Amino acid sequence: MDSIEKRRSIRKYKPDKIEKSVIEEIVKAGILAPSAKNRQPWKYIVYTGASKEHLLDAMERGLVREKSGKALLPESAFGLPDAFHTLQIMREAPVTIIILNENGRTPYENIDTDKRVSEICDSLSIGASVENMLLRATELGLGTLWIANTCFAYDELVEYIGTENQLVGAVALGVPDEEPASRPRKQLEDVLEYR
């Protein structure tokens, strides 16, 4: 419970470099997560330094395109200011970990119900894997931000990454430069029901 209670979404980072061995320890925690039918659909690509900046340049191009009126997600335009803020956070954090679903493809194509159910199961599996990583990072004294705003720049990012796998999101990782208070949570009686 200790790391669960201490985990926070960190939006300010120190420039300290994160060693490869530490990143690998965090990802190892991720691959220990349960997955539907043991498919282990996750793949993680770590970006640092210049490669991270090029990745984030691709994301910025996508956000600018989305804002210019050539939107992939026109009904989600209200989220663009937050996406630009997230981009700034990602630029500050020394590490960006891209999260892929190796079994999935672009969310912009229609798929049959069987594939949709498999995609949902894989998304749940990847969520468990990412949570393991966030908790391990917390135990190691590091900060993380789980990012979904990559959706606005989906095409630009998968082109830069060079993948046909489904882009699920990203995690910013680094030494935290803030200690945010815990966010309000619903009460147990509001979410738990016995029958």
C-alpha positions as CSV (number, residue, x, y, z in Angstrom):
1,M,0.0,0.0,0.0
2,D,2.9,2.4,0.6
3,S,3.8,3.0,-3.0
4,I,0.1,3.0,-4.0
5,E,-0.6,5.8,-1.5
6,K,2.6,7.7,-2.4
7,R,2.3,7.6,-6.2
8,R,1.5,11.0,-7.8
9,S,1.2,12.3,-11.3
10,I,4.3,14.5,-11.6
11,R,4.3,17.5,-13.9
12,K,7.7,19.1,-12.9
13,Y,11.0,17.3,-13.3
14,K,14.6,17.8,-12.5
15,P,17.0,17.4,-15.5
16,D,18.9,14.4,-13.8
17,K,19.7,11.6,-16.1
18,I,18.0,8.2,-15.4
19,E,20.3,5.3,-15.7
20,K,19.4,2.5,-18.2
21,S,19.5,-0.1,-15.4
22,V,16.8,1.8,-13.5
23,I,14.6,2.1,-16.5
24,E,15.0,-1.6,-17.1
25,E,14.1,-2.4,-13.5
26,I,10.9,-0.3,-14.0
27,V,10.0,-2.1,-17.2
28,K,10.7,-5.5,-15.6
29,A,8.0,-4.6,-13.1
30,G,5.6,-3.9,-16.0
31,I,6.2,-7.3,-17.6
32,L,5.2,-9.0,-14.4
33,A,1.6,-7.8,-14.7
34,P,-1.2,-10.1,-15.5
35,S,-2.5,-10.2,-19.1
36,A,-5.5,-11.7,-20.8
37,K,-4.8,-15.2,-22.1
38,N,-1.1,-14.4,-21.2
39,R,-0.8,-12.5,-24.5
40,Q,1.5,-9.9,-22.9
41,P,0.6,-7.3,-25.6
42,W,2.8,-4.5,-24.3
43,K,5.9,-3.1,-25.9
44,Y,7.8,-0.2,-24.5
45,I,10.2,2.1,-26.4
46,V,12.4,4.4,-24.4
47,Y,13.3,7.9,-25.7
48,T,15.9,10.1,-24.2
49,G,18.1,13.0,-25.4
50,A,17.9,14.0,-29.0
51,S,15.6,11.1,-30.0
52,K,13.1,12.2,-27.4
53,E,13.2,15.7,-28.7
54,H,12.5,14.4,-32.3
55,L,9.6,12.3,-31.0
56,L,8.1,15.3,-29.2
57,D,8.6,17.5,-32.3
58,A,6.4,14.9,-34.1
59,M,3.9,15.1,-31.3
60,E,3.9,18.9,-31.6
61,R,3.3,18.8,-35.3
62,G,0.3,16.6,-34.6
63,L,-1.1,18.9,-32.0
64,V,-0.7,21.9,-34.3
65,R,-2.4,20.0,-37.1
66,E,-5.2,19.1,-34.8
67,K,-5.6,22.7,-33.7
68,S,-5.5,24.0,-37.3
69,G,-8.8,22.3,-38.1
70,K,-7.6,19.1,-39.7
71,A,-8.6,17.2,-36.6
72,L,-8.7,13.5,-36.1
73,L,-10.6,14.1,-32.8
74,P,-12.8,17.1,-33.5
75,E,-15.2,16.5,-30.6
76,S,-12.2,16.3,-28.2
77,A,-10.8,19.7,-29.1
78,F,-11.5,21.0,-25.6
79,G,-8.5,18.8,-24.5
80,L,-6.0,20.4,-26.8
81,P,-4.8,23.1,-24.3
82,D,-4.1,20.3,-21.8
83,A,-2.3,18.3,-24.6
84,F,0.0,21.2,-25.3
85,H,0.8,21.5,-21.5
86,T,1.5,17.8,-21.4
87,L,4.0,18.2,-24.3
88,Q,5.8,20.8,-22.2
89,I,6.0,18.4,-19.3
90,M,7.3,15.6,-21.6
91,R,10.0,18.0,-22.9
92,E,11.1,18.6,-19.3
93,A,11.2,15.0,-18.1
94,P,14.4,13.3,-19.2
95,V,12.7,10.1,-20.3
96,T,9.6,9.3,-22.4
97,I,8.4,5.7,-22.6
98,I,6.1,5.0,-25.5
99,I,3.5,2.3,-24.9
100,L,2.4,0.1,-27.8
101,N,-0.1,-2.7,-28.1
102,E,1.6,-5.2,-30.4
103,N,-1.7,-6.9,-31.1
104,G,-3.5,-3.7,-32.0
105,R,-3.6,-1.4,-35.0
106,T,-4.8,2.1,-35.6
107,P,-8.0,3.1,-33.7
108,Y,-9.2,4.8,-36.8
109,E,-10.2,1.7,-38.6
110,N,-13.3,-0.4,-38.1
111,I,-12.8,-3.8,-36.6
112,D,-15.2,-6.7,-35.9
113,T,-16.6,-7.4,-32.4
114,D,-14.2,-10.3,-31.7
115,K,-11.2,-8.1,-32.4
116,R,-12.7,-5.2,-30.4
117,V,-13.1,-7.5,-27.3
118,S,-9.5,-8.7,-27.7
119,E,-8.4,-5.0,-28.0
120,I,-10.3,-4.1,-24.8
121,C,-8.7,-7.1,-22.9
122,D,-5.2,-6.1,-24.2
123,S,-5.8,-2.5,-23.1
124,L,-6.7,-3.7,-19.6
125,S,-3.5,-5.8,-19.6
126,I,-1.4,-2.9,-20.7
127,G,-3.0,-0.7,-18.0
128,A,-2.0,-3.3,-15.3
129,S,1.6,-3.3,-16.8
130,V,1.8,0.5,-16.8
131,E,0.5,0.7,-13.2
132,N,3.2,-1.8,-12.1
133,M,5.8,0.5,-13.7
134,L,4.4,3.6,-12.0
135,L,4.5,1.9,-8.6
136,R,8.0,0.6,-9.1
137,A,9.2,4.1,-10.1
138,T,7.6,5.5,-7.0
139,E,9.4,2.9,-4.9
140,L,12.7,4.1,-6.5
141,G,12.0,7.7,-5.7
142,L,11.1,8.7,-9.2
143,G,8.2,10.6,-10.7
144,T,5.9,9.6,-13.5
145,L,3.1,10.9,-15.6
146,W,0.8,8.5,-17.5
147,I,0.0,10.2,-20.7
148,A,-3.0,9.7,-23.1
149,N,-2.7,13.0,-24.9
150,T,-0.6,11.2,-27.6
151,C,-4.0,10.4,-29.2
152,F,-4.1,13.9,-30.7
153,A,-0.9,13.3,-32.7
154,Y,-1.5,9.6,-33.3
155,D,-0.5,9.6,-37.0
156,E,2.5,11.8,-36.6
157,L,3.8,9.7,-33.7
158,V,3.4,6.3,-35.2
159,E,5.1,7.5,-38.4
160,Y,8.0,8.8,-36.4
161,I,8.2,5.7,-34.3
162,G,8.0,3.5,-37.5
163,T,5.3,1.1,-36.3
164,E,2.0,-0.3,-37.3
165,N,1.3,-1.4,-33.7
166,Q,-1.3,0.5,-31.8
167,L,0.0,3.5,-29.9
168,V,-1.6,3.4,-26.4
169,G,0.1,6.3,-24.8
170,A,3.3,7.3,-23.0
171,V,4.9,7.7,-19.6
172,A,7.1,10.6,-18.6
173,L,9.8,9.5,-16.1
174,G,12.3,11.5,-14.1
175,V,13.3,12.8,-10.7
176,P,10.3,14.8,-9.4
177,D,10.7,18.5,-8.8
178,E,7.4,18.8,-6.9
179,E,5.5,17.1,-4.2
180,P,1.9,17.4,-5.1
181,A,-0.8,16.6,-2.5
182,S,-3.0,13.6,-3.1
183,R,-6.0,14.3,-5.3
184,P,-9.6,13.8,-4.0
185,R,-10.9,10.2,-4.3
186,K,-14.4,8.9,-4.2
187,Q,-15.4,7.3,-0.9
188,L,-15.6,3.5,-0.7
189,E,-19.3,3.6,-0.1
190,D,-19.7,5.5,-3.4
191,V,-18.0,2.9,-5.5
192,L,-18.5,-0.4,-3.7
193,E,-21.7,-2.4,-3.8
194,Y,-22.4,-5.9,-2.3
195,R,-25.1,-8.1,-3.7
